[in-house]
Each structure stands twice: as C-alpha cells, then as structure tokens.
Amino acid sequence: MSREFDVIVYGATGFVGELTARYLAEQAPEGTTIALAGRNETKLAAVRRTLPPRAASWPLVIADADSPASLDAMCARTQVLVTTVGPYLKYGENVVVAAASAGTDYVDLTGEVPFVRFCIDKADEIARATGARIVNSCGFDSVPSDLGTYLLHEKVAEDGAGDLTDTTLVLWTVRGGVSGGTVDSMRVIAEQAKDPDIRRLLLNPQALSGGPGEIPRAGLNSEPSDISPVDAKKVDPELTGTLAPFFMSSYNTRVVRRSDSLLDGAYGPDFKYQETMAVGGVPLLSAAIAGAVTVGTGIALGAMSFGPTRKLLDKVLPKPGSGPSEQSREAGHFVTRTYTKTSTGRRYRSQMRADGDPGYKATATMLGESALALALDRKKLPKRAGVLTPAVAMGDVLADRLREAGFVIEVHELTS
C-alpha cells in the first residue's frame, strides 16, 4: 500500500490521544511517517509543540466526525488510522465506515458493545472487500483479555493438550484510575440501554460473535455470569477465597468470544470464558469484599442511568479529555492472569504484567504498538480483513511488540 502516512492519530488533542502521539514520537522506528488529526488546527499545533522534537515536523490533518468528506480524505492518506475520539457511539460511526471504505487499517479503544456491533453490521463486508483490518479495543480493554486467551490456545495446541474449556481471567493486581473517556462511554451506554433492543444486545453473551446481521441467540446462562462472585478454587485449585466480578467483564468477554468465533471455534467446543478480580485469599473477608463489589457495581450502573443521581455523579467523575498526572500514570501497574482447564484435564496459565496506569500509560503503549504492527509488520500478520479483534488481527506479532516495549507476557503449564 502506497500512502502518504504510515499512521494518523485522530483525536490527538484528547488526553489519551496525546499520550499515544507521545508514545509514537518516542518509540516508533526512524522513518515512520506520522500525522496528527483533529477538528482544531490551533489545538493540534499546541499539542505538537509539547511532543518530543521528532514530532515537530509531523503534518496536521483537519477532520471532523460530523464531516464524512473530511474523514474520507483523511483515511485516504494513511495506512493506519488510530482513533481515540469517543464515545464511539457518538463520534465513531462515520470514522469506521470511512476507514473501511478507503482500505485503511483502523484501531480504537472502544469498550462499547453497541458500537462494535455497528462496525460488524455496517463495515465488515466493506472492509473485507477493500482489505482493511478494523480492529476495535486495542487498549486495556481488551488486549490483556484477548491475547491472554489466544496465547493459552496456542500453547495448549502446541502441547497437544486438547482444547480450552473453563477459562477465567483474574485481574490480579491493579493500580490506576478510570479515564474520563471510559466514564463518558458508560454515560452513553446507560442512556442507550433504555432502548429494549440495545438492552437485549448488552445482555447477550454472544452479542459480537456473528457476522453482519447475524447475532447468535444466547441465553444469559449459556456463559458464566458477568456480575457474580466466583469461588477461586473452581478457577484453579491453587487459588483460595472468592473472586469479585471485573467491571469490564461484560465487554471483554464478548471480544474474547468474537475471537473464538472468527477462528471458527478453535478454542474448543466446550470453551467458556469469564473475568474476575482478586480481592484477597482469606475466605470470609474476600467473600465479603466480592459481594460488596457486586452490589456496588450494580448500584453504580443504576445510578448512571437515573437522571438525578447521574447529575451528581457527573460532578465527581472524571470528565472527557481529563486524566491523572504524569506521576500518577507512572506509578500505576497491572497484572492479569488467565487460567484454563483443557479437555484432557491439564491446567495452564497465561500472565500479562506492565508498569504504568492501565487506562493511560499502558493503554497508550498497547494502542501505539497495535498501530505499528499494522503499519510496519504487514507481511507477518495473518491474512485477514474485516472487523477483527486484537488477537485475530495481530496475535503473536502484537505480543512480541509488547514484550519489546517492556510488558511481561508468559504462558506455562501448571503442574502442582
């Protein structure tokens, strides 16, 4: 593909957009051609001045989510479009269609089931025809979830250990804040969930598993619950106590199941997937904390959808485009561990560990390396196009890039 740019960062004046641009300015190989895009040239120029010196010559591209013509022109100039402009339900539909139509690879940070469903229904066939890779969720949502499971599958297959069965991600440790963009996406989803059709989509554990116009029917009980505490010993006999539900489970699980669907059920006919958080191994204490997390999550989601309480939350929750200080971002970290039992009775675990606030610094790394993988490693990538997941689009290429960027990613069999 001959394009003017390898990567355009759209939304570079936003908090995570600027962090991603900074990461690329620091880490992209010499010769990588990059541009910054957004609605306001003055603001873009101001951001560019704050970046490392090599960004001083990066061109500025003016594009507006409400102007399809400007989006078409932007996408035609680049191999890969990175977009951090959310909520994607409000600002992303024209962008993803423009990228698919131009044959431009695309990465985003969405955690919005209805938006990904839109991408599948409206952009998948176009992207397959043009050869574009549309890759949603290339940050903390949902790279650790998706790659963690995919790498388990590869290792189990390599060992001839059968198929994956019950598989559980445990957010083992985490330090970091919730981004203003994530909160704004939750606001939009809470509002849209008042529509019965959207509500049914959100509750469907296989909401993202089908192709255009094909949403598999799946009952709530067909997969593990997204909102219930879990006995840790049922995840792995070495664990103790009770695991709390992970608040992004209702999104990440759909992405992982989509990967399995795109890979034609490669994870196995009895594959089941859930996500949890570790809250300590003391039985009674962890059970109490897990129960409190469950109740608190339900209250928070209910409050977000109820007008009067939502107004109160808006006063205290992070605003779109806002984020923590550099010191706070540097002090963050996360560890995820994904456990599986195979159809032959063997046990495996993958782990991903990274320094930096997961929603900001680590996410900028994951998003930046996803863009570079698509732009610079095209010959190494799977021969796929359409609306894809990080694991299906980039798989081992992305895992290797993240390792080189300082992530610890490992998979091994549990034998004790």
N, C-alpha and C positions, 0 to 999 in steps of 0.2 A: 504494500500500500504506500503510495507516494502522497504524503500530506505535508503541509507547512509545519505542523507541530506534532511532536510525539504525544504530548499531554496538555490539555487545558484544564485548569482548576476553575470551575464555575462556582461562584459563591465565595470568592477569596476574601471578601470583606467581612464575612462572618467569623465567629470565633474559631470553630473547627476548620473552616476553610483556610484561614490564615495559618493555623498550626500545620495543616497539610502542605501548604505552599512553602512554609519554612522548612519542613522536613525534606521536601524535594530539593530545595535550594542547598541543603546541607549534604544530602545523600545521593541524589541522582548522579549517575556517571557523567563525566565530562562529555559534551556533545549532545546530551539530551535536550531537545528543544521544547520549551515550556512557555505557556502564556497564562495570564490571569484574566478571568472574565467575571462580569457582573453588570449591574444596571448603571452604576455611577462611576464615571471615569475619574473624577476627583478623589473619591474614596479608594478606588483601586490604586491610584498613584500613591496615595498616602500609605497604603499597606505595603506596596512595593518598596518604599523607602525604608521600612522597618526590617526588611529581609536581608539575609547575607548578601555581600557585594555581587555575587554572580547573578542575582536576580535583577540587578539594576537595568539590564538590557532586555528583560522579558517584555514582550509586547502586551498591551492591554486590549481586551476584546469586549465590546459592549453588547450585551444580550439581556433580554428581559423575558421572564417566564410567560408574560402575557402577550409576547410578540413572536408568534411562530416563525415569521420570516427571519428574525434576528437569531433565533435558535437554529434554524436550518443553516444559515450562513456560518454560525459558529461551529457546528458539528462537521460541516464540510471541510473545515481547515485542520482537523486533528485526527490522529489515530485513536486516541483515548480521551474520553470526557470524564472527569471526576466532578461530581456534583454533591455539594453539601447543602444545597438550598432546600430546606424543609420548613414546615411539614410537607412531605412529598405529596400527600393527598391534595394539598392546596396549590403547590407550586411545581410538582414534578411531572404531571401527565404530558404536557406539551414537550418537555425536555426529553423524556424517554422515547417518545414517538419520533422526534427529530433525529436522535442518535440512531435508532433502528433504521430509519429511512435512509440515512446517509451512509450506512455500513460502518458506523463508528462504534468502537467498543466503549462500554459505559460502566462506571462503578459508582455506587452510592452508599449511604449509611442508613437507609430506611429500616425502621422496626415496625412498619405498618402493614399488617396483613392485607387490608383492602387495596393498598397501593400496589403491592406485588401481584395481587390478583388482577388488577387493571393491566399491569405490564404483561402478564401472561396472555390475557384476553385480547389486548389491543396491539401489542408489539412483538409477540413471539414469532408469528408467521412472517411478519415483515423482516425481522432480524435474521431468521433462517434464510430468507431469500437473498438478503444483502450480505450475509456472512458476519453480521455484528454479534458480539458477545455482550449481552445485557446482564450485568452481574450486580444484583442487589446485596445489601447487607455485608459490606466489607470492612466493618469495624468490630468493636467488642460484641455487637450484635451483627453477624453471628459467626465470625471466623473461629473463635475457640470451640464453639459447639460443633460446627460443620466439619472443620479439619480434624478435631479430636476424634470424631466418629469415623470419618473417612480413613484416617491413618490406622485406626483399630482394624477396620475391614481389610486394609492392605496387609497388615501384619498377620492377621488370622488366616487369610487366604494363602500367604507365603508359607506359613507353617503347616498348612493342610489341616487346620483345626476345626473345620466345619464353617458354620455361618454364625453371625451375630444373633443373639436372642435378646434377653432383657439387658438394656443398655441405659446407663444413668450418668449424666454429667453432675458433678458436685463442684459448686463454686467453693473452693477450699478456703482460700483467704482472699480478701479484697480490701483495698483502701482507695477511696476516690469518691468524687461527687457525681450527682446526677446532672447531666447537661441541660441547659435551657432549651435546646432543640428537642431533647427527648421529652421533656415536660410538655412542650408545645404540641408535639405529636400525640401525646396522651390526651391533651385537651381536644384535639380534632377527632380522635377516635372515640372518645367519650360522647362527643356530640353526635357523631355519625351512628354510634351504636343504638341510638333511639330509633333508627330505621330497622324494622324487623328483618329485612333481607341482610343487612350488614351484621346484625346481631347473630343471625344463623351462621354467617360466614366466619365470624370471630370464634364461635363455639365449635366449629367443625375441625377436628384434629388433622384432617387431610385437606384443609382448605386450599393449599398450594400445590397439591400433588398431581393434579391433572393438567392437561393441555388447554388450549384456548376453548372456552365454553364448556369445559369438562371438569366439574368439581365432584370428586368422588363422594358418594354418600357415606358418612361415617358417624356412628353414634358416639356420644361422649364416653361411653365405657369401652370403646374399641381400642383406646390407648390409655396409658396411665394418666391420672389426674394432673392438671397443671397447678392445682391450688390446695393440695392436701399434704400434710406431713408424711414422711416416709420412714419406716423402720430401717436404720442404717445397715443392719445385718442382712436384710433382704437384698441390698445393693451389693455388698461384699462381706463375707464372714469375718474379715479383719476389722471392720468398722463397728463402732459402738454408738449408742444413743439414738437420737431422732434427727432427721434432716428436715429442714424447712423448705417450702417451695421457693424457687427462684422467681422473682417478679417478672423477668422477661421470658419465662418458660413458654408462655402461650404464644410467643412469636418464634423463638429459636427452634422449638420442637417442629414447627411447620416447615422451617427451612431444611432441617436435617431430613425430614420425611420427603421433602421435594428432591433432595439429592438422591435418596434411595430410589424414588420413582424415576428420575432421569437416568439412573444407572440400571434401569429395568429390574429393580428389586434385588440388586446384587448383595445387599446386606443380609438377605435371608428371608424365607417365608414367615419365620416367627420373630422377626425383628420388632422390638418395641422400644420406645425411647422416651425418657423423661429428664427433667432438670431440677436440681435441688441446691440448697446451700447448707454448708456445715455450720452448726451453731454450738459446737462443743460435744464431747463424748460422754458426759455424765448423764445417765439415763433420765432421771426425773427433771433435771434442770434443762436439758436440751429439749425434752418434750414440751416443757412449759414455754420455752422461747419459740420453738417451732409453731406451737399453737398461737402464740401472740403474733408472730409474723403472718400467719394465715389470716387471722382476724383483721390485723392492721391493713393488710393488702386489700382485703375486701372493702374495708371502710374507706380507704384512700380512693379506690376506683369509684365507689359510690359517690363520694364527696365531689370527685372531679366531674361527675355528670349531673350534679344537682346545683342549680343556679346560685343560690345564696352561699353555700359552702365553697363553691368554685371561686367566687369572688374573693373570699377570704384567703383561699389557697394561692390565688394569683398574687396576693400581696407579699407572700413569703417565699414562694417557689422561685427557682432561677428563671430569668427572663430569656427569651430567644436572643442568641448572639452574645450571651454573657458566659462567663466561666471563671474558674479559680485562678489564683495567682500562679506564677511560674514555680514558686517554691512549693505550693501545694501539689501542682502537677508532677513535679519531680519526686515528691515524697510518696506518691501512690504506687500501687502494685496490684497484681492479681495472680492467682494460681487456680487453674481449673483441672480437675481430674475426672476422666471419663472411664467408667468401669463397664465391662461386658462379660456375660457368660456365653460361651459358644454352644452350638448344638452337640458338640462332643463332650461337653462338661468342663472344658478348660476355661481359665479366667485370665483376662487381660486388662491392662490399664494404660491409657494414654494420659499425658500431662502437658499442659502449656503454662509457662510462667514468664512474666515480663514485668519489668520495672516501669513506673510511670502510671499516672492516673488512667485507669482503663478506658474511661469515656472521652479522654482528651489526648494525652501524650501517646498512650499505646494505640488508641484508635487512629491517630494521625499516621503512625507507623504502618499499621495494617492497611489503611486506605492508600497511603503512598506506595507501599510495596505492591499492592494489587494493581495499581495503575502502571507501575514499572514492569511488572510481569507481563501484562497485556501488551504494552508498547514495545518492550525490548526482547522478550523471550518468546515471540510468537511461534517460532519453529519447534519449541519444546512443549507447547501447550497441546492438550487434547484437541482433536479435530471436531470441534462442536461450535454451534452457533444457536442463537435464540436467547430466551430468558433463562439464565443459569444461576447456579449457586456458586459460592467461592470454591468449594471442594470440586465440583464438577467442571468448572471453567479452568481452574488453575492447579488444584491438587498439590502434588509434590513440589511443583515449581514455586508456589507461594510458600509452602512450608520451608523450603530451603532458603528462600529470600528472608523470611522472618528469622530463621536461625542466624543468618549472617548479620541481621540487624540487632541481634542480642537476645532474642527470645529463646527460651529453653523449651524444646519440643521433643518429647521422647515417648516411645511405646515399648512395653515389655510384658511378658507373661508373668502372672502371679503364681508362685509355686508353693507358698507356705500354707 
